[in-house]
Amino acid sequence: MALAIEDRAALDFVLSLRRHWAGTVYPRLRADFDAAAPSPVPVNDPESLAPLVHGLATYPWFSWLERGSQKMLWRAVSDAVVRQGALPPGPDGPATVEVDPDLVLPDWYTDWDIHVQPGGVWSHDLAGRVYELGARLVMLGENDDYAFHRLFVETALPKRSYRRMVDLGCGFGKSAWPLKQAYPEAEVIGVDLALPCVDLAARRASERKLAVRFRQADAVATGLEGGAPTSSPPPCSCMRCRSTCCRRYSRRRRACWPPAACCASWISSVPATACATWPWWNTAPVTTSPSCRP
């Protein structure tokens, strides 16, 4: 569905603002950091780096613009999706959705607005579409055709046959689709807590004529038959978070490392509080904004 001109204008403004934040403000912050940082710079030590970074003259500008532009992003996206309203009926397959009406969403998931999306990706029928449109702006318009996810499938996965591929935390399906396209003989399953996301994921997969199976479930208790899948870490995975929940996901990832004949893509869906330990020194370690790493 086409966007109204006022919605297009609002989204273009936010996208330009975020590109300015990433392309102009961050390089200046980094230059100031390099000039003031000790040598060698402590690695993976946010506690010692935080006072230095927070004391830089450019830091208040960077941090305000980062969070302010993200709030503007979700406001503009939400307005655009609400104005569009419900989508017309989609294709009847080949993708499918399995809903768990008894699933209780964990507190860590409902108590935080993941990606700073107001209400999260689970709270209302349009939330999946808000996430879908917002993800384009979060990636600064550089992943509109999901080339980032296709590249992961093409370059990071071992080239071999797979019986089953499971995308844990699949969102609206942008990683599951290229998995099925690259490995059509495999059973591809997307798992996510958010019903609005798996509903939208199945619709988009069916529009692409991809027979992907989507399931509403927790990634640590998928209910899938046949035991745990092999896992291969995707580009968004939380590889260095040390929380109990993250360790549970990591054990799930490593449960059947090759030669098992299946693969799981672990797109992180972990507590925001847990990710406070990530070794990033920017101001939003619990979002998926493009990370400005040292």
N, C-alpha and C positions, 0 to 999 in steps of 0.2 A: 504494500500500500504506500502511495506517495505521501510525503510529509507536506503539511501546510507550510506556506512561505514563512510565517512567523516562527514556526518550529525549526525550519531549516536555518533561518538566520541565527536563532539562539544557539543551535548546535555548532554552527560554523564559528561563532564567537568563542564558545568554550574551547573548541578544538584549537583555535589560534592562540588562546590564552595558555593552554597547556603546552603547546609547542614552544611558546616563548619561555615558559617555566623550564622545560627540559633542555632547550637548545641555547638559551641565553643566560638565564639566572643560575642554573646548576653549574655550567662551566665556570662562571665567575666565583661561585661558592667553592668549587673544587680548587681553583687557582689560589684563593685566599687560604684554604686549608693547607695546600702544598707549601705555601710560604711560611705558615706558622707551625706546622706539624714537626714533632721531633723526628730525628733520623736514627735508626729506622722507625717507621711508623708501626705501632703495635698492631698485630694482626688478630682479627676476631676478638677484640677486646673493647666492646662498646662502652663499658663503664669508664674506662680511662679516656676514651676519645670524646665522650659526650660533652664534658665541660669545655673542651677546646672548640668543638664544632658550635656549641650553643653560644660561645662568646664571640664568634666571628660577626663582623658588621653586616655581612650579607645574609646571615642565617635567618633573622626574622622575616626578611622579604621572601626568602626561599620557602620557609615553612608555612607562612600565611598563604602564599600563592598556591602552594601544593594542596593544602586542605581546602582553601576557599574555592579553588577552581574545581576540585572534586565535588564539593557540595553543589556548585553551579551546574556541573555536569549532570548529576542525578536529578536535579530539579528540572532541567531542560528536557532530559530524556523522559522522565515520568510524565511531564506535561504533554510531550509529543505522543507517547503511547496511549495515554488516557484520551487524548483528542481523537486518535485513530479508532479507538473502541475495539470491540471483539473482531477477530478475524473470521472470514467466511469459512464454512466447513472445508477441511483439508482432505487429502487423498485417503482412501481406505486401505492402508497398507502400502508397501509390504512391512514397514516397521511396526513394532508392537510395544505396548506399555503394560507393565504389571504393577498394579497399585496395591499398597498395603494399608488398608483402612485402619488397622490397629497400631500402626507405627507411631511411637511417641518420640517426637523430636527431642534430642538432648538439649539440656540447658545451655551448654556452651555454644550451641548453634542458634538458639532463639534469643539469647541474651545479648548478642552482638550483631550489629549490622555488617555482615561480611561485605568486603569491598566498599564499606561506607554507603552501601545502597540502602536508603531508608526502608525499614521494615524487613530487610533481608530479601533473599531470592525465593522465599517459601510462603510469604504471608498472605498473598492474594493472587487472583487468577492471572493478572497481567504482569506479575513479578518476573516471570521468565523472559518475557519480551522486553521488559525494562532492562534486565541484565544483558540480553542479547544486543540491544542497541547501545547500551552504555559501554559494553566491552570494546566496541569499535573506537570510542573516544578515549578510553583508558589507554589503549595501545596507540594513541596519537594518529589514528587513521591509517596506520601502516600494516594492519592485519585484517582489512575489510574482507578479503577473500580467503582468510584463514590459511595463508601461505605458511605462517609460523608453525601451525599444527601439522600441515602436510610435510614440512621440512623435517620435523621431528620423526614422523613415521618413516620418511625416506632415508634418514641418515643415522638415527639412533637405535633402531631395532635390528637385531640380527636377521639376516636374510635367510629365512628357512620357512618351513611349513608350520602352521599353528592350527591346533584343533579349536582352541577357544582364546579369545582376547577380551579382557575385561577392563573397562575404563572406569576406575573408581573415582567418584566425584565428577561425573561427566558433565554437569551443568546442562546447557542446552544442546550438547552433542557435538561441539566443534572438533573434538579429538576423536570421537567414535566414528564419524563419517570417513575421514581419511584412512582409518584402520580398515574399515570394510572395503573401501575402494582399492586399497593396496593388497589386501588379503581376502578376496571374495570367497574363498573356500572355507574360511574360518567362521566360527560362530562368534559374533561380536556383541558384547553386552555392555550397556552403559548403566551404571549404578549411581544414584544420587538421592539425598534425603528430600529434596524439594520437588513436590509434585508438579508445580508449574513449569519447572525446568524439564523434567522427563517427558511431560506432555508435549512441550514445544520441540524437544529433541526428536521425538518420534515423528512429529509432523514434518520437520525439516528433513529428516532422513527419508521419509516417504516421498517428499517432493523430489529428492535426488534418486528415488527408486532403489534405496538401500535397505536391505532386510536386516536391520539392527534391532536387537531386543533391549528395551529399556526397562529398568526395574527401580521402583522406589524402595530404598533400603539403606541401612547404615553400612559403610564400607568395611567395618570390622565384624559385621554379622549380616552378610549379604543374603543368606538363605539359598545360595546357589548350590545345586547338586554337584558332586564330583570333587569336593575339597577345594583347597586354596589354589589360586592360579600362580603361575610364575609372574614376576613383576619386573618391569623395566622402567627406571626413573625417567619421567617426562620433564619438559623444560620448566614446569611450574612447581615441581615437587619441593617439599620442605626437607632438604637433605641434612640440615645441621641443627634442627630444633631438638632440644633435649628433654621435652616434656614427656610425662607418662603416656599421654594420648598419642603423641608422635611416635614413641617407641612401639606402641601397639600397631600402628600403621606400618612401621618399618618391618616389624616381624611378619606382618601379613605380606609385605612385598617380597621378603626373602624366603618365604615358606617353601617354595618349590623352584628354586633357581635352576636353570637348565641342567640336565636335559629334559625336563618336563615339557610337554607339548602344548603349553598354553602360556599366555602372556597377559599381564595386567599393566595398564597405564595408570599410575597413581597421581592423579591431579589433586593437589593438596586440599583437604577439607578438614582443617584442624582448628582447635580453639584459638581464638585471638589472644587470649591471655598466655597461652603456651608460646606463641610466636614472639613474645616480648624478648625472648632470649636469642633471636636471630642475630647474627653478627653483621647487621646493616647499621650504618650510622646516619641514615637520613631520618626524616621525621615521621614516616608512616610505615613501620615495619610490618604492620598487620594488614596491609592492603596489597592489591596486585597492581598498583601503579607501576609504571616502568621504574625499576629500581636504579637509583643513582649510586652505584657502588664505587668504592675507592679503586 
